[in-house]
């Protein structure tokens, strides 16, 4: 019985952490849009747009991964 409880906690933590990650990445794209004329849909376009990106463009992906992992870990404990 304890195994099933722990397994359900891990599955719930994966789900909640993923949802938080997705939401923060999505909000980051809205609040900090890509520079004008930048094509971030492929690797070549991203490489050309890299000099135009600011540290603010890296903040939301970092926060999304950190918050998703933290919320999942807190849910399991």
C-alpha positions as CSV (number, residue, x, y, z in Angstrom):
1,X,0.0,0.0,0.0
2,X,2.8,2.4,0.8
3,X,4.4,1.7,-2.6
4,X,1.2,2.8,-4.4
5,X,0.9,6.0,-2.2
6,X,4.5,6.9,-3.1
7,X,4.0,6.1,-6.7
8,X,0.9,8.3,-6.9
9,X,2.8,11.1,-5.2
10,X,5.6,10.9,-7.8
11,X,3.1,10.9,-10.7
12,X,1.3,13.9,-9.2
13,X,4.5,15.7,-8.7
14,X,5.6,15.2,-12.3
15,X,2.2,16.4,-13.5
16,X,2.1,19.5,-11.3
17,X,5.8,20.4,-12.0
18,X,5.3,20.1,-15.7
19,X,2.2,22.3,-15.6
20,X,4.0,25.0,-13.7
21,X,7.0,24.8,-16.0
22,X,4.8,25.1,-19.1
23,X,2.8,28.0,-17.7
24,X,5.9,30.0,-16.7
25,X,7.5,29.5,-20.1
26,X,4.3,30.5,-21.8
27,X,4.0,33.7,-19.7
28,X,7.6,34.5,-20.3
29,X,7.0,34.5,-24.0
30,X,4.1,37.0,-23.5
31,X,5.8,39.3,-21.0
32,X,9.2,39.3,-22.7
33,X,8.6,38.9,-26.4
34,X,11.4,37.9,-28.9
35,X,13.2,40.8,-30.5
36,X,11.7,42.2,-33.7
37,X,12.6,40.2,-36.7
38,X,14.0,37.3,-34.7
39,X,13.0,33.8,-35.9
40,X,13.3,31.5,-32.9
41,X,11.5,28.6,-34.5
42,X,14.7,26.9,-35.8
43,X,18.3,26.6,-34.8
44,X,19.7,28.8,-37.6
45,X,17.3,31.6,-36.7
46,X,18.0,31.3,-33.0
47,X,21.7,31.5,-33.7
48,X,21.3,34.7,-35.7
49,X,19.0,36.2,-33.0
50,X,21.3,35.3,-30.1
51,X,23.2,38.6,-30.0
52,X,19.8,40.4,-29.7
53,X,18.6,38.5,-26.7
54,X,19.0,40.1,-23.2
55,X,19.4,38.4,-19.8
56,X,15.7,38.9,-19.3
57,X,15.0,36.4,-22.1
58,X,16.9,33.8,-20.0
59,X,15.1,34.6,-16.7
60,X,11.8,33.0,-17.4
61,X,13.1,29.7,-18.7
62,X,15.3,29.5,-15.6
63,X,12.5,30.4,-13.3
64,X,10.2,27.9,-15.0
65,X,12.6,25.0,-14.6
66,X,13.4,26.0,-11.0
67,X,9.8,26.5,-9.9
68,X,8.6,23.3,-11.6
69,X,11.2,21.3,-10.0
70,X,10.7,22.9,-6.6
71,X,6.9,22.4,-6.6
72,X,7.3,18.8,-7.7
73,X,9.8,18.1,-4.9
74,X,7.6,19.8,-2.3
75,X,4.6,17.8,-3.4
76,X,6.5,14.5,-3.0
77,X,7.8,15.4,0.5
